[in-house]
Amino acid sequence: MIGLDSKDRSMLRCPRCQHRLVFEGASRDDEVALNGVLKCDLNHAWRVKKSVPHLFDAQALGKREQVVDIVYDLIAPFHDAAVDHVLPWLEYPSGPIDRMKYIAELGVEDMGNRAAARVLEVGVGSGANIPLIYHAAGDPAKLGYWGVDINQKMLGAAVRGAAHATRRLRFAYADAHCLPFADNSFDCVLNVGSINAYRDPMLGLREMMRVAKPGAPIVVVDEELDTDRWNCLAHKLVFRALTFFDRITKAPLELLPAGAVLMNHFAVSRYFYCLTFCKAPAPR
């Protein structure tokens, strides 16, 4: 089920000014926000509909992102089927992307018994990673999940999929360049299939690091042609088609923010890398 209670709202921040937000509107008896607005002390207002806050300004998106947003509107109905069935065929004979390899990088198996452990997925899409994250956690009773995206159709699919879930999941429409969360809020952060197309990939990485706790793994997965494999002309052409809208076509190692500590970098399939880094712990 989808929820947004007072504890959830306390970690939200205005994406324009990073000030705290106060909810005004209809709630259930357990204080779960339903419909209304979130306002900061500078009177920036953001609507909440069916417990999902809309915390980004669509006009702030770059032209490239607006085009990508339209593309995802068109492919949303068959996106997951294409990833699961068409992409593996195009990668032949490599096999499909191994999602559990990058899920393992989050370290959620150690978080199931930790009170109030929080996972953030930036660019949640239709929510395909959610059941994998909870499965990896083992005992996920105390594991809290937030998923954010800018595309209404993709996030809408994730929200609908969570409507009958036994665990309470949190979602928000949000721009990865100005995440609406307080500093040091999450125990791990996941971003799959979007950083390469950001208008400012470095800013996106910096925002993910800002909201992650020191030492928390930040796992980024996107397109990169695995040069350790033999790639024929067809593979190269497919990769070019997959990365048509991307600003970068490799793991953004050189864009990691100051203070980032590289933890891992490897290929999860012929066309996708996994990059894991964290924010260095504060000096004692």
C-alpha distance (Angstrom), angle and dihedral (degrees) to the residues before:
residue distance angle dihedral
M1 . . .
I2 3.78 . .
G3 3.78 120.4 .
L4 3.77 142.8 168.3
D5 3.80 111.4 -174.6
S6 3.79 130.7 171.6
K7 3.83 93.1 -85.5
D8 3.79 90.8 52.1
R9 3.79 91.7 48.5
S10 3.81 92.0 49.6
M11 3.82 90.7 67.2
L12 3.81 94.4 49.5
R13 3.80 120.0 101.8
C14 3.79 132.9 -169.4
P15 3.82 107.1 -96.7
R16 3.80 90.5 -142.0
C17 3.79 101.2 50.3
Q18 3.85 106.2 5.4
H19 3.82 90.4 -124.5
R20 3.79 121.5 142.5
L21 3.79 118.9 -85.9
V22 3.81 128.9 -134.0
F23 3.80 122.0 -156.7
E24 3.79 121.6 -129.9
G25 3.78 118.4 -177.0
A26 3.80 146.2 48.2
S27 3.81 120.7 -13.7
R28 3.78 138.0 173.2
D29 3.80 121.5 -114.7
D30 3.82 90.3 -93.2
E31 3.82 89.0 58.2
V32 3.79 93.8 -107.7
A33 3.80 105.9 154.8
L34 3.79 113.6 -123.3
N35 3.81 112.7 170.0
G36 3.78 130.4 -7.1
V37 3.79 139.3 72.7
L38 3.79 138.6 -61.7
K39 3.81 113.6 -139.8
C40 3.78 133.8 -173.4
D41 3.81 125.9 -152.1
L42 3.83 89.0 -96.3
N43 3.82 87.2 60.5
H44 3.80 96.0 -113.2
A45 3.80 103.6 154.9
W46 3.81 128.9 -155.3
R47 3.79 123.6 -176.6
V48 3.79 125.7 -124.2
K49 3.80 117.8 -153.8
K50 3.81 122.0 -177.3
S51 3.82 90.1 -15.3
V52 3.83 93.0 -54.1
P53 3.83 114.4 114.6
H54 3.80 120.0 -146.9
L55 3.80 101.2 -141.0
F56 3.77 106.5 168.6
D57 3.78 138.6 69.6
A58 3.81 111.0 -122.7
Q59 3.80 90.0 -156.4
A60 3.82 89.5 64.5
L61 3.80 91.7 64.9
G62 3.80 117.7 106.0
K63 3.80 121.0 -118.2
R64 3.79 91.8 -104.9
E65 3.83 90.8 53.1
Q66 3.79 91.2 47.6
V67 3.81 89.4 54.5
V68 3.81 91.6 46.9
D69 3.82 88.8 48.9
I70 3.81 89.9 55.1
V71 3.80 90.6 47.8
Y72 3.81 90.7 53.3
D73 3.79 89.7 49.1
L74 3.81 87.3 58.6
I75 3.81 98.0 43.7
A76 3.81 98.6 37.8
P77 3.86 95.4 98.1
F78 3.82 93.2 57.7
H79 3.83 102.9 21.8
D80 3.82 96.9 108.2
A81 3.80 93.7 44.9
A82 3.80 90.4 51.3
V83 3.82 92.4 50.3
D84 3.81 92.9 47.0
H85 3.81 99.4 41.6
V86 3.82 113.6 13.7
L87 3.81 101.6 40.2
P88 3.84 94.5 53.6
W89 3.81 88.9 53.3
L90 3.83 90.1 51.9
E91 3.80 90.0 50.7
Y92 3.81 92.9 53.2
P93 3.00 125.7 -176.4
S94 3.82 92.9 15.4
G95 3.80 98.4 73.4
P96 3.82 129.2 -135.2
I97 3.78 126.4 -43.1
D98 3.79 108.9 -83.8
R99 3.80 102.7 -128.5
M100 3.80 93.6 -175.9
K101 3.81 90.5 62.1
Y102 3.78 91.8 65.0
I103 3.80 93.7 35.4
A104 3.81 87.1 57.9
E105 3.81 89.0 58.3
L106 3.83 89.6 66.0
G107 3.79 92.2 67.0
V108 3.80 92.8 -141.4
E109 3.81 91.8 147.9
D110 3.81 86.3 77.1
M111 3.81 94.1 47.8
G112 3.81 102.4 62.3
N113 3.80 92.8 89.6
R114 3.79 95.9 39.2
A115 3.80 114.9 102.0
A116 3.81 114.1 -115.2
A117 3.82 95.7 -4.3
R118 3.80 107.5 173.5
V119 3.81 132.5 -153.6
L120 3.81 122.6 -165.0
E121 3.81 121.8 -162.7
V122 3.80 112.5 -166.3
G123 3.79 109.8 -158.4
V124 3.80 94.5 17.5
G125 3.80 93.0 176.2
S126 3.79 111.1 -177.1
G127 3.80 92.9 -16.3
A128 3.82 100.0 -103.9
N129 3.82 92.2 147.2
I130 3.81 96.4 52.4
P131 3.83 98.7 83.7
L132 3.81 90.0 43.6
I133 3.80 91.6 53.4
Y134 3.80 92.6 50.4
H135 3.80 91.9 44.4
A136 3.81 90.6 52.7
A137 3.80 90.9 49.4
G138 3.81 91.5 67.4
D139 3.82 96.5 -161.0
P140 3.81 100.6 29.5
A141 3.80 99.7 166.3
K142 3.80 92.9 118.0
L143 3.80 97.1 34.7
G144 3.81 112.3 115.5
Y145 3.81 120.1 -156.5
W146 3.80 131.5 -159.2
G147 3.81 122.3 -176.2
V148 3.82 123.0 -171.7
D149 3.80 133.4 -177.0
I150 3.79 139.1 153.0
N151 3.80 98.1 -138.4
Q152 3.78 111.9 91.0
K153 3.81 97.4 -156.8
M154 3.80 95.1 48.2
L155 3.80 95.0 44.9
G156 3.77 89.6 41.6
A157 3.80 88.4 60.0
A158 3.82 90.4 51.6
V159 3.80 91.3 49.5
R160 3.80 92.3 49.6
G161 3.79 90.3 48.7
A162 3.81 89.9 53.4
A163 3.80 95.3 48.9
H164 3.82 92.9 94.1
A165 3.81 98.4 30.2
T166 3.79 116.3 129.3
R167 3.81 91.4 -136.2
R168 3.79 123.9 65.3
L169 3.79 110.8 -111.5
R170 3.79 126.9 -169.6
F171 3.80 125.2 -144.2
A172 3.78 135.8 178.9
Y173 3.76 138.3 176.8
A174 3.80 101.9 -120.9
D175 3.80 141.9 154.0
A176 3.82 113.5 -120.6
H177 3.82 88.9 -139.9
C178 3.82 91.4 65.8
L179 3.78 109.0 22.9
P180 3.83 111.8 -162.5
F181 3.80 96.6 -131.3
A182 3.78 137.3 101.1
D183 3.80 120.3 -103.6
N184 3.82 117.2 -84.7
S185 3.81 94.3 14.3
F186 3.82 104.0 135.1
D187 3.80 137.9 61.7
C188 3.80 92.0 -151.9
V189 3.81 137.8 1.6
L190 3.82 128.8 -150.9
N191 3.81 128.7 -165.4
V192 3.80 120.0 176.7
G193 3.79 128.5 -177.1
S194 3.79 103.4 -12.1
I195 3.83 116.3 70.7
N196 3.82 93.2 84.2
A197 3.81 90.9 62.7
Y198 3.82 98.0 45.6
R199 3.78 117.1 122.7
D200 3.81 86.9 -128.5
P201 3.84 111.6 18.1
M202 3.81 92.0 179.7
L203 3.80 91.2 56.0
G204 3.80 90.2 48.2
L205 3.81 90.8 52.8
R206 3.79 90.6 46.5
E207 3.80 91.9 52.0
M208 3.80 92.2 50.4
M209 3.79 89.4 50.5
R210 3.81 91.9 47.4
V211 3.80 94.3 56.8
A212 3.83 93.8 42.2
K213 3.78 121.0 88.7
P214 3.83 117.4 -114.1
G215 3.80 108.1 -79.8
A216 3.82 93.5 13.1
P217 3.83 112.1 136.7
I218 3.80 116.1 -111.2
V219 3.81 109.2 -161.7
V220 3.81 119.3 -163.1
V221 3.83 121.9 -175.2
D222 3.79 125.2 -177.6
E223 3.80 144.2 127.4
E224 3.78 121.9 -44.3
L225 3.81 125.2 145.5
D226 3.79 108.4 -119.8
T227 3.81 102.6 -126.9
D228 3.80 91.3 -172.4
R229 3.82 87.1 73.8
W230 3.77 127.5 66.5
N231 3.81 107.8 -103.1
C232 3.78 120.6 -165.3
L233 3.80 124.2 -154.3
A234 3.80 90.9 -92.8
H235 3.82 91.1 55.9
K236 3.80 90.8 50.3
L237 3.80 92.3 48.9
V238 3.82 91.8 49.2
F239 3.79 90.2 49.4
R240 3.81 90.4 50.6
A241 3.81 89.4 52.4
L242 3.81 92.2 48.5
T243 3.81 91.6 51.4
F244 3.81 97.9 41.0
F245 3.83 92.6 119.1
D246 3.81 97.2 35.6
R247 3.79 123.9 115.0
I248 3.79 90.0 -157.0
T249 3.80 130.3 24.0
K250 3.80 101.9 -161.9
A251 3.78 141.0 53.0
P252 3.84 107.1 -65.3
L253 3.80 95.6 -126.8
E254 3.79 92.3 145.2
L255 3.82 91.1 51.3
L256 3.79 97.1 57.9
P257 3.83 108.8 127.8
A258 3.77 124.2 -110.3
G259 3.78 109.2 -81.9
A260 3.81 93.9 29.6
V261 3.80 117.9 135.1
L262 3.82 116.3 -152.1
M263 3.81 111.2 -131.6
N264 3.82 104.9 170.6
H265 3.82 144.2 -14.1
F266 3.80 123.5 -173.8
A267 3.82 143.2 137.0
V268 3.80 117.5 -93.6
S269 3.82 91.8 -175.5
R270 3.79 140.2 -12.1
Y271 3.81 91.3 -78.0
F272 3.81 104.6 29.3
Y273 3.80 136.6 67.9
C274 3.79 130.6 -163.5
L275 3.80 117.3 -143.2
T276 3.80 120.4 -174.1
F277 3.80 124.3 -172.3
C278 3.78 138.3 150.0
K279 3.77 142.4 -156.9
A280 3.78 111.2 -94.7
P281 3.82 112.8 -110.7
A282 3.78 114.2 -103.7
P283 3.83 112.9 -96.7
R284 3.77 114.4 -101.1
